[in-house]
Amino acid sequence: MVNVSTQISDVIVPAIFTPYTQQLTMEKTAIIQSGIATRDDFLDNLLAGGGLTFTVPSWQDIGDPAENISSDDPNVNSNPNITQTSAEVAVRLSRNASWSTMRLATALAGADPMQSIASRVSDYWVRRLQRAFVAVANGIFANNALADPTLGRSGNVGINAAYGRQNDLTHDISGLNGGVFSAGVTNFGAGPFIDTATLLGDAAEDVTAVFMHSIVYSTAQKNNLIDFIPDAEGHINIPTFLGRRVIVDDGMPNPAGDSSNGSQTAAGVYHTWLVGPASFRLGVGTPVVPTEVFRNPDRGNGAGSDTLYNRVEWCIHPVGHAYVGSPASEGGPTNAATSNNLAHSGSWVRVFPERKQIKLARLITREA
C-alpha cells in the first residue's frame, strides 16, 4: 500500500501517464461521445508540426445549375460550370495546468496513485475542453448576430469568400409576450425546438444532439419531454429529446453564465443548441513535454513539495468556418469574448455558402 508520504515523482511515469490521461479525456467528453465533434487525424498531424493557424482548402458543392440540352449541331459547345473552393482556417490551442502535492495528497494515498491522479487530471481537461467548445460556438453565434456576419467579405469568391445573413442560425422566442415569461409561449418546448431545427431546411433531421442548461432540462422534464435510453453496455440511461441525445451543461449561456466568454445572458434567458454529427473537428496534439514533475526542496521550510505539470494541444474547429483573428499569444486565443479570442464575433467567418451545410442552430428561450 502506498502511503501519504509518497511523492508525485515516485508514481508519475510521463510516457504512461500522458496517453492514459488523453484516453480518459476522450472517453469522458460528451461532445466526443455524442458524435458532435470527431477526432480528426488531419488536424492531429497539423498540430504535430508548426504554426498557429492552419488553412484547410475544400471544394464547394457543385450547386444545382440547369443541365444542358443535348444537340446534334456540331457548332454548339457546352459551357462547363465553375467549381469554387473554400478555405477553412483552424487555430491551435496550447493550454496547460499544474497541481501541487497538497492538491493531490488524497490521490497519493490510494492503492493506485497514478491512476487516481490521471482520473482527476482527465476530469479537469474534460471540463476545460467543453468550456473551449462552448466558447467557439459562442463566437460563431456572436458573428452570426452581426449585421454583416461576413465582416465585409460579402461578394468575394474562392478562398476569400464569406457567407451568411444575420441570425440565420438562431430562433429567438425570449422576446415574445413583451419579454415577460409565459408558459408555453417563451419557454422551451417541442414546437420551438422543431422551428429551430427547421432553420437547417431539409437537413433538419441531421440534428443528433441538444446542448441545454439544467434549468431548460428541468422544464423539459416537467413537461415529460425527456426519454431515456440505455447505453451500449446497459449501464447508463442517456437522456434524449425527440430522438436526439441531450447534453446538460451549466456552462451554456444563461443569466449566471461566464461573462468573459459570452455565456452571460439577460435575466431568465437561456440558450439551447441543436447540433449535427461531426459539426466540429477535434485535433489533439502532443506537446514537446506534455507531463513533468518539478521537485522544489525549499518549500515548506525545507520539507519540499512536488508540482505536476500537464500540457495539451487542441484544435476545436467549427466545420464550414474560418478563424480570422490574430491571437496575442503563440499559445493561441483564450476562451474570452474579447477581440481575437474564441468567443468574439470578429474571430470567425462562415466560408461554406449554404446555410444547411452548417449543422448548428440556436434556440433562445425565457424560462420561469
Steps between C-alpha positions, in 0.01 A plus 500: 500500500637842405485745788450877512874567506527376144620771262342577164833433332490148643176404326472713184662340196445761223520246214205312656320784675464726191325257259292357784374846597429586135304178456292562813427856385370382162292224662335738746436797269133529406569692179709204382268223618195672348667524158477882496877522468712234333867434550674607182830343397564785258483759778703271728777502239484878460538543876809278486666761279549873538265791454224667696232484231440242226329557166284208390388545136181324392287483188159661513194306392442510123161657563190438291545674161272401217630215286573538128256390233679262269525597133618349171642837392883472498531879528330510840741454790420448865620747762649323802386611842755660731591322822607733779721430801462600862772541758421398856753627751559315827696631800730334753411506870799437726387467861659382825423458869692397808421355842704487818543209740241648736234484228580136425570372851191279525567350157853410606358309797309258274596152390565614141607864532594554133159381382329714762694811402445433127127474563494836678711668234284360218184618678651848507584495128154366413348808664749734334455342156125546531550864611714561190234338283235731650725801434548404133125454451434832676739664254317347204161620629639844589633539147167387356319766704693781329328712237772376262623156615738490201709780657504689170584197286157463338534471124849354509558166329728204559715487810420862591125447502274516805129428530201524730226742593423643840360249750431222250633264768261620772134469597430741787169481688625665819357837394144374443227620736685828541808325635308365800494128576189318385467123527459343159600824327853599599638178648652185355269250333460270204354772276786750541750216467352389166490862379870531585590175325315630193770768467707219345239443229493146368808425712295535822507125557879521522467645853612222734574677829361781713710708741291657776536660842368309801215753541383430145545128559283531811227668292516216247478238775200668666323491165585131453709574192809301599539130420783276616681228309770268636855531376666220302589314821165560666662675796399862447170651389562772242244784488351574158256753358309411183762235436797733547753454776478763771818643651440705815766761566469801729775666296235569237409871468273590791433790740777392739739400222861599448500851356863464388417242233162634389295259711310752711149595388218722621295388799296189425651448154663167406659364184452149364712372212400249235803328351553248225765225480856605425406868521836556665836344420727431795875477469712383792874546493781409735707786644879467503487430874138406578556386859770573753546516875703774666648448844553818705705408809476849655123492545361439847818632658700222347237225513462535123204465266421352160311670217344307213484685167275379221474657154260450210479601134149528356331621188121538529386591153139589405442344159438753223668791678832679500678649799597855398630635830858583591585346839720706728680187618674216319289273722192598300182684593335479841133413560415867554252709303762770442669584170675209326390246761270201447167648613540833316277587202795614290700179539302286254336517158293240318665368183241239397242660267187310601332543840407133525867402473541643851353238735448745781201700628411692814172531688472789748224467759378677812441264792320547829 
